[in-house]
């Protein structure tokens, strides 16, 4: 194996970047491999599942994140490592790579069981979500080639090589936003799973119309939408005032609480309220719920359980966002592990696009020239903004025909004002696509 062959193998699997870590003696199968002092690695690696593991010793509380990892052999063969996982220690925070030799048919045991300094770990993410890894001896040909490699950047503890066939996705995204801006008014539409254009007349079709223009078909997994970017539309009154808009960040359903254990109908009958506009036989559950404030209509308080706002760190692997009633019952909650799984990778690079709408005769949308780009995020930044009240829960849940044949619509929404977006990203910029 040499660097040229390794790059070719990654390119053949539609990889875009190679990440390289120089391993210390402690980076081995016994002590695990150190992947960084934050959860940033989740921005790179696709996670299939995150589980919490509680321990009597608070220092040992952790998340375990499953990944689809395979080793590359010297002859280019690919060998799955089914027990490979990331261990996330919230106390520090810290992430380590573990289980990468177990049950693998051809693992690099000779290199990964010993305490040898300066081994090189290469890995990259294939288009299908598989993570491909290769480890090299410090005196190998590939290690010597790496020393002379040009145009290397950094991401946390990793060096990064961008593969040569990768287009400048940021520039391409901006070009597409310019094209869409110049189209003017666009008839409301959406794509189905097969990529066919369908009409869209609902009030929330601004996002569907933009996605249709970008060729984004609906997906049910937490991956970025377009060329590695999460694209979000938000409605404005005019294109000059994009800092006061309300943006929906996520719409996850609760993972626990009465809402989950006893069902949405029971939850609505206990904590919902009659429709305020007089629509008969309808129960609503809505309104802005901010951390530490009891809502006047639902009588529920949003709480962050297991998060220390002073340090900005998760203090419990069993932590959660919870709606709590006066008796202390958790009526609905979202585990940190479920939110963490969705947030980091999908939102690491995000593009926020303002839109105007008109509904005369037919619904149309127009998209603005000033877009907001945010890069580099961490779920703990999300929780910090929740603790400060800048991110809030604003559901639109309803039950019609409540006394006869109940018809329930679910919509849990976590929202933020656009002026607070910079607090969620390490880099935040407003781009005029016409310049």
FITOR-29355 format. One record per residue (C-alpha): z, y, x; residue in three letters. Coordinates in pm, whole numbers, plus 50000, padded with zeros to 5 digits. Layout:
BEGIN
ZYXAla...
***
This chain:
BEGIN
500005000050000Unk499175034850123Unk499385068849955Unk495715069549855Unk495945035449685Unk499205044749513Unk497685076949379Unk494645057649254Unk496865032849073Unk498765061148903Unk495505078848809Unk494145046348660Unk497185046248430Unk496555082348318Unk499565095748508Unk499595133048583Unk502405137548838Unk504195116649100Unk507925122049153Unk509425112449488Unk513065109549591Unk514255103849945Unk516995077949896Unk520395080650060Unk522355049750176Unk524315051149848Unk521105049449643Unk520995011849589Unk521394985549319Unk525184983749364Unk525935020849348Unk522965030749126Unk520395056949228Unk521365093449187Unk518825112048971Unk520465146248951Unk523395167648842Unk522005176348499Unk520105159648215Unk516805175148333Unk515395140648417Unk515095134448042Unk512425161548043Unk510305138448260Unk511035102848150Unk510315089247800Unk513505074647654Unk513225047547389Unk516905047147288Unk520225062947385Unk523505044947323Unk527015057947370Unk529555038147566Unk533145048247517Unk535805039847772Unk539565042647785Unk539175062148105Unk537645095848003Unk535935097948343Unk533835067348262Unk532445078347924Unk528675077247937Unk525345074347760Unk522935046047836Unk519265054747798Unk516675026947778Unk513385032147962Unk510185011847995Unk510105007548374Unk507934985248596Unk507744980748974Unk504474982549163Unk504144955649431Unk502464959049770Unk499214944849634Unk499204967649328Unk500664942949079Unk502874956348799Unk506174938448724Unk508394949648434Unk512094955748498Unk513444950148143Unk517044960048222Unk516184993448385Unk518075022548230Unk519465057048294Unk523225062048290Unk524225097148180Unk527735108048267Unk528535138448049Unk531685148648236Unk529875160348550Unk527045159548419Unk525175133948628Unk522345109148578Unk521905076248766Unk519215049348763Unk520535014148705Unk519564978048623Unk516184981348795Unk516244947448973Unk517684925348698Unk515274900648534Unk512294915248721Unk509974887548850Unk509044905649171Unk511584933249240Unk511844952349573Unk515264937049635Unk515024938650014Unk514834976550002Unk516974984049695Unk520024962749776Unk520664977050121Unk522185009450250Unk519125023250432Unk518595060650456Unk515265077850391Unk513575051250182Unk511125067949944Unk511155061249570Unk507875070649397Unk507515070149018Unk505195083748753Unk504815082348376Unk501735065448231Unk500065077847914Unk501525048647714Unk505075058647815Unk505555032048084Unk507265044348401Unk505725029748717Unk507815028649034Unk507265020049399Unk509725020949690Unk508725024250056Unk510465016950386Unk511095048950590Unk508895035250871Unk506015024650648Unk502495038750648Unk502995055050310Unk506215072150427Unk504415086450729Unk501565098650508Unk504025115350271Unk505475136450554Unk502055152450597Unk501305156250226Unk500315191650122Unk500995211349800Unk504315195249716Unk506575212149461Unk510125203849352Unk511865193849031Unk515625189349074Unk516235162849341Unk512585151949335Unk509485162549523Unk506415164549298Unk502745157349370Unk500275168049102Unk497415143549080Unk494045159849156Unk492235152248831Unk494885169648618Unk493645201648452Unk495795232848441Unk497255224648102Unk499055257848070Unk495785277048117Unk493995253747875Unk496725259047615Unk496415296947649Unk492615294547617Unk493015274647296Unk495485299947157Unk492965327647233Unk490195308347055Unk492375302746749Unk493505339346747Unk489875350646752Unk489015328846450Unk490915353046227Unk491825339345885Unk491705301145872Unk491745281445548Unk494935261245515Unk494475224845614Unk496065194745776Unk494995162845952Unk495905127945839Unk496695099546078Unk493005091846122Unk492155127746215Unk490445136145884Unk490835171745752Unk492685174445421Unk493595204645206Unk497115218545243Unk498535241944982Unk502295239545042Unk504245269745175Unk504865252145510Unk501185246445595Unk501105271845879Unk502175245546130Unk499825219145989Unk496875243146004Unk497565251946368Unk497965215246458Unk494695207246282Unk492895233646490Unk494335217746804Unk493365182846688Unk496995171346668Unk497435142146428Unk500845134746273Unk503125113846494Unk506535099046441Unk507715098746799Unk509405124447020Unk506545134147247Unk505045168747303Unk502115177747079Unk499365191747299Unk498715186447673Unk502435181747734Unk503405212347523Unk505355212547198Unk503525237646974Unk505475255146698Unk504225280946451Unk506505306746293Unk505755331546017Unk506045369246075Unk505445400645868Unk503325415646145Unk502265405246494Unk504155433446666Unk507565420446557Unk507855385246695Unk511475388246813Unk513075388246468Unk511435357146321Unk513255325646211Unk512065294046389Unk512805258446282Unk513585238746599Unk514255204046461Unk514515185946128Unk516595154646208Unk518355135445934Unk522125129545978Unk523075097846164Unk526565094146012Unk529045107845760Unk529145104945381Unk525485115845364Unk524575084645558Unk527195059245447Unk527265067245073Unk523795082145034Unk522255116144973Unk522885115344598Unk526635110644643Unk526645137844909Unk524815162244678Unk527085155344380Unk530165161344597Unk529055191444800Unk525965205744630Unk525865233444370Unk523855241844059Unk520565259644121Unk521215297244151Unk517975307443979Unk518855289043663Unk516575258843697Unk518115232743470Unk519495199243583Unk519045206843952Unk521585204444236Unk520935222544564Unk522425220444908Unk521375249345131Unk522445280545311Unk523135290445671Unk525935269245823Unk527215282946156Unk529745266746387Unk533345275046299Unk532545292245967Unk533215276545627Unk530235281545397Unk531105298745068Unk528865276644849Unk529215242045004Unk532765247545133Unk531805228745450Unk532325239445811Unk529965231146098Unk531845217346400Unk530815206446749Unk532975176346829Unk533075166547196Unk531445198147338Unk533295223047559Unk531715257247507Unk533635272947795Unk532065249748054Unk528885243647852Unk529295205947893Unk529455175447669Unk532975161547702Unk532585129847495Unk529805104347479Unk530765099947112Unk530245137247052Unk528465149846742Unk527475179346529Unk529425175646204Unk529775191845863Unk533465188745777Unk535095194445435Unk538525209745370Unk540175175245379Unk538735168845727Unk536085143945613Unk532855143645810Unk530345147145529Unk527255146045753Unk526935143546130Unk524335141146404Unk525325121746715Unk524705139147046Unk522885107947161Unk520335109946877Unk519795147346924Unk519575143747302Unk516855117447263Unk514725141347060Unk515365174547228Unk514825172947604Unk511455156047639Unk509815170347329Unk510975205947394Unk510825208447773Unk507595228547746Unk507285247047417Unk504765271947282Unk505805293546985Unk502925309546794Unk503375337446532Unk501345335946210Unk500485356745904Unk499695340645569Unk497875351145256Unk497725332844925Unk495125352244725Unk492985325444555Unk493405301344850Unk496005298745125Unk494905311545467Unk496625316845803Unk495985339846098Unk497595333946440Unk498825361646671Unk497825370747024Unk501395372647160Unk502775337547209Unk506155327147350Unk506255300547623Unk509525283547717Unk509845258147999Unk512795238148133Unk515475230247878Unk518625209747845Unk520385197347531Unk523605213147652Unk521845247047626Unk521055238147263Unk524725230347197Unk525795262547369Unk523585282547134Unk525065263546838Unk528585271246957Unk527675308246977Unk526175308046628Unk522615315046741Unk521395280746631Unk522495271246281Unk522005244446018Unk519935257145725Unk519055227645497Unk516775227045197Unk518055196345012Unk517735193144636Unk518085168744349Unk516005174344035Unk516585156243703Unk520165151343817Unk521405137643481Unk518445115143403Unk516215101443679Unk517295119243997Unk514515129744232Unk515775139444577Unk514055159744846Unk515625158945193Unk515175185845456Unk517745191545729Unk516805220945952Unk518255235446272Unk517005270846316Unk517145300046556Unk515995336346561Unk513145341146806Unk515125367347000Unk517495339647115Unk514775315847243Unk515205327147608Unk518725312147601Unk517225277347549Unk514885277847849Unk515135283548222Unk511825302148209Unk510755322247905Unk507755345647876Unk505645363447617Unk501915359547685Unk499185381547537Unk496325356547520Unk493735384447500Unk494565397247850Unk
***
